[in-house]
Amino acid sequence: MMNRRQLLAASPALLTACAALPPTVPDGLAAGEQRAWQLAGERLWLWLPHGYAQRRERWPLLVFLHGSGERGTDLGQVKVHGPPRLAAAGADYPLVLASPQLEAGVRWEPARLHRLLQALQARLHVDRQRSLATGLSLGGHGVWNWACRHPRDLAAIAPVCGYGDPGAVPAMREVPVRAYHGGADTVVPPARQQACVDALNAAGGRATLTLYPGVGHDAWTPAYQDPGLLPWLLAQRQA
């Protein structure tokens, strides 16, 4: 048995050892699998990478926001497009992927996404300086608005066939953007997203827009197959 003096002397070493322990997988989840989960009142799919519970280094976090057609109560709809679809098909993402679902008729609200991000950061072994967001259509609009309202939340965004408010984007000048759009999109004309990209660059930010000639609103298929997207996301970190 240690006496009080010995215990106090050993405490810093014990605390350091505890802090270095690998993370545990929350109940209901599994590393290397995408599973349905509930957190902070939200229903979502969550992918934990292989090695989640073995690596002491914190993982990047990617939040995916679906489009208007995937709203409702069937969580399976969220896996119709984008990263959750690819994860279900066997993609081995080296990050934590969170894909929440909106109720019917509801839009992505920055305050709601901010609360969800805080809950994810508190519960999971993720790097707060490497929180990322992507989304398509309504979700692309959601990530633009989220970054404008809470620019310190995100290290980078990758909106697909989305748009924001060009007058608001200077507030997110520190958030890099890699955007995608179909050149023949008549649902969300590419000029709407181009205006946001131009406004961000004019404000001193860093933004690019990849246009797919002849592609309509379905820019997400080529966008999420872009071999440069994932390495770009993984390279982003807040200062």
Disulfide bonds with the S-S distance in Angstrom:
none
